[in-house]
Amino acid sequence: MSVKGVDLKGIYAENVAAKICQVAHRGLKLQAPLPTYPESVPQTGDHQGQYEHRHADFWTCGFFPGSIYALLERAIKFPQALEVPAECRPAISDHLLKLGRHWSVAINRMSSRTDTHDMGFIVQPALQKDWELTGNPESLQSVVNAAYALASRYDNRVKAIRSWDVAINDRYSLTDMSTNFLVIIDSMCNLDLLYYVGHQQNDPALVQIATTHADTIMEAILRPNYSSYHLVNFDPRTGKPKAKMTNQGFLDESTWSRGQAWSVMGFAQTYTWTKDVKYLQTAIQCADYFLGRLNECKGKHHHPLVPAWDFDAVQENPEEPLRDVSAGVITANGLFIIHQSLQSLPESEVAGLAKSEANYLQIALDIIEETLDMALDKDFASFKPQNATVNGTGAGPAINVNESRFDAILRHSTANHNEHAHKKYWDHGLVYADYFLLEFGNKLLRAGLV
């Protein structure tokens, strides 16, 4: 399967569905709600190849069930793009739905949390998709609950949604919410939840909160060159920024590549809801900054379109920089949204927004191509052909897997390499790198490009 000559078989291969199932089947052995969720896969050490889990309330909990639902979307709407043995095909949709529902119980139960801004990441990948694919009213209610929980963190003085209640590492400890109001660039990608529910429930207040927050990010977190800070601490008494810093990047003034990726995708999503071209223009300028930094790497090291974990980080080996594959695939998703948005505008308007030579679809495909070439784990999983017809109602999995020794689809992401972090971990598989790879593939399917 290819688009514009770029081979994308790695996104749709049997290995992809089999790897998700091999991890998902382990959850069936546990009673729901599941206490922990997959996050990262170490590439070295005693536990290499096996997902390390985080507690169910960690911000990444929605991405693994989201990957299950990405496969279910293919099974239901794009069966030509879900490679499974013929014997498995009659049962695959029911099996994936069973897995998705089992892995979603804990997420449904936490849908009214007001202690985190990550409610979009938590509920949309699985629960919104469950509602859209199956019409499950419980999932819709959880998505609605999550949007109002997120909106409860908005402060009209700061004109933003509080991202974190506290920020603690070996360098600083920001714990007093009466004097600190922490906002991170990642927050741009949770606004989609507010827009979705705002329109679904006909509640303009949710839409206004999302748009006001985006304006505050533009003013306070983006630099004049459209690179981004990771974290801004506002004074909640005045609403003014009092410190701009990083928590996961290299330095306060450096550009953490995944943060920049969130800015590209988040502003592109905001444009799709508002149709205000200032958000599309901002997304394009954030993207152009990201792509400019990638272009600087051409000729310096292999696979230059797979970004370093921080564009300004000092590398121990400049010819083999530490990468963050997740930053690349997130950006590719944002670039595709930009491409679609530009397609809907008159040529005269496009000329004023984007460089004439910019082809954001092609660049997104090129990023994915280099990512697959460099980071696709080559220990492939596959399905075991079935002789008996099983409908997925038994205690064990209805569809079995010849397992890979590496749980993730992609290698070489970096969650946090900040020198002051309590938990530094780098160069590993990462659950949201895999999710956004699958989501990119589904975006191409929805657009009829595959």
C-alpha positions, 0 to 999 in steps of 0.5 A, spaced: 500 500 500 502 506 497 501 513 497 505 518 492 510 512 491 511 512 499 510 505 501 506 504 507 505 497 508 508 497 515 502 501 517 497 496 515 501 489 515 498 483 519 504 485 524 501 491 526 494 488 528 497 482 531 502 486 536 496 490 538 492 484 540 498 480 543 498 486 548 491 486 549 490 479 550 494 479 557 489 484 559 483 479 558 486 475 564 485 481 569 478 483 571 476 490 569 477 495 570 484 494 569 489 497 574 495 499 569 496 501 562 502 500 557 506 506 556 513 504 554 517 498 551 525 498 553 530 496 548 535 494 553 535 491 560 532 485 563 525 487 561 527 489 554 521 488 549 516 488 554 511 494 555 512 497 562 505 499 565 503 506 568 497 506 573 491 507 570 490 514 571 496 516 568 495 521 562 497 516 557 492 510 559 487 512 553 492 511 547 493 503 548 485 502 547 485 507 542 490 503 538 485 497 539 479 502 536 483 504 530 484 497 528 476 496 529 475 502 525 479 499 519 475 492 520 468 496 520 470 501 515 476 499 511 477 492 511 481 492 505 486 495 510 486 490 515 491 484 514 488 478 517 488 471 515 482 469 512 480 464 517 480 470 522 476 475 518 469 473 520 471 474 528 476 480 528 471 485 529 467 482 534 474 480 537 477 487 537 470 490 540 471 485 546 478 487 547 476 495 546 470 495 551 475 491 556 480 496 556 475 501 556 472 500 563 477 504 567 477 510 562 469 510 563 470 510 570 475 516 570 471 520 565 469 526 570 476 527 573 478 534 574 485 533 577 488 533 569 487 537 563 489 530 559 482 528 558 482 529 551 488 524 550 484 519 556 477 519 553 477 520 545 482 515 542 477 509 545 471 512 547 469 517 542 471 512 537 466 507 540 461 512 540 462 513 533 463 506 531 458 503 535 453 508 537 454 506 545 451 511 549 455 510 555 461 512 551 458 518 549 456 520 556 463 519 558 466 523 553 461 529 555 463 528 562 470 529 560 469 535 556 466 538 562 471 536 567 476 539 563 472 546 562 472 546 570 480 547 570 479 554 566 481 560 569 478 567 566 483 571 569 489 567 566 484 565 560 487 558 560 486 551 562 490 549 568 494 543 565 498 541 571 496 542 579 504 541 581 510 540 577 516 537 581 523 535 579 530 535 581 530 543 579 524 546 582 517 544 586 511 548 584 506 546 588 502 552 591 496 552 586 494 559 589 501 562 586 502 558 580 498 556 574 501 551 570 500 551 562 504 546 557 504 546 550 501 539 550 494 542 552 493 544 545 491 537 543 486 536 548 482 542 546 479 538 540 475 534 546 471 541 548 470 543 541 467 536 539 462 536 545 461 543 545 458 542 538 455 536 540 451 538 546 450 545 543 454 549 548 458 555 546 461 556 552 466 550 551 467 552 544 469 559 547 474 556 553 477 552 547 478 558 543 480 563 548 485 557 551 488 557 544 489 564 544 493 564 550 498 559 548 499 563 541 501 569 546 505 566 551 508 559 549 509 560 542 516 564 541 516 570 535 519 564 531 514 560 532 518 555 536 515 553 543 516 553 550 514 547 554 511 550 560 509 557 562 507 558 569 502 564 570 501 568 576 493 566 577 492 573 581 494 577 575 493 572 569 500 574 567 506 569 565 512 569 571 516 564 568 517 560 562 521 553 562 521 546 560 520 539 564 521 534 559 526 538 554 533 540 554 533 547 557 528 552 558 530 556 551 531 550 547 525 547 543 523 540 545 521 536 539 514 533 541 512 540 544 513 543 537 509 537 534 503 538 539 503 545 537 503 543 529 497 538 531 493 542 536 493 549 532 491 545 526 485 541 529 483 548 532 482 551 525 478 545 523 473 547 528 473 555 528 475 556 520 479 562 523 485 562 518 489 565 524 490 558 527 491 555 520 497 560 519 499 559 526 499 551 525 503 552 518 508 557 522 509 552 527 510 546 522 515 550 518 519 551 524 519 544 525 521 542 518 526 547 518 530 544 524 529 537 520 532 540 514 538 542 518 540 535 519 540 533 512 547 530 511 549 530 518 546 524 520 542 518 517 534 519 517 534 526 518 526 526 518 526 522 524 527 528 529 532 529 535 528 529 542 530 536 543 532 540 537 537 544 541 540 538 545 547 537 546 548 530 543 553 525 545 554 522 538 552 528 533 552 522 528 547 518 532 543 523 535 537 521 540 531 521 537 523 521 539 520 518 533 513 520 537 514 527 535 515 525 528 509 521 527 505 526 531 507 532 526 505 528 520 498 527 523 498 535 524 501 536 517 496 532 514 490 536 517 494 542 514 494 539 507 486 538 508 485 545 510 489 548 505 485 543 500 479 547 502 481 554 501 481 558 494 488 558 491 489 566 492 488 565 500 493 559 500 498 563 497 498 568 503 498 562 508 503 557 505 510 557 501 509 555 494 513 549 494 510 547 501 507 540 500 505 538 507 502 531 504 508 529 501 512 531 507 508 528 512 509 521 508 516 522 507 517 523 515 513 516 516 517 513 510 523 515 514 520 513 521 518 506 518 525 505 515 529 507 521 524 505 527 519 499 525 521 493 529 523 487 525 521 482 530 514 481 527 508 478 530 502 474 526 496 471 527 495 463 528 490 461 523 483 458 526 480 452 524 474 452 529 469 458 529 469 462 535 465 468 537 470 471 542 465 470 548 470 465 551 475 466 557 481 466 552 482 470 546 478 468 540 484 469 535 491 467 537 497 470 536 504 468 534 508 473 538 513 478 537 519 479 542 518 486 542 511 489 544 511 496 540 510 497 533 516 502 533 522 503 536 526 509 538 522 514 542 524 518 548 519 520 553 523 524 558 530 526 557 530 532 561 537 532 566 532 534 572 527 529 571 525 524 577 524 518 571 528 519 565 527 514 560 529 514 552 530 510 546 524 506 547 517 504 544 512 508 546 504 507 546 502 514 543 508 513 537 504 507 535 497 510 536 499 516 532 502 511 527 495 508 526 491 514 526 495 517 521 494 511 517 486 511 518 487 519 516 489 516 509 484 511 509 478 516 511 481 521 505 480 515 500 488 516 499 489 508 500 
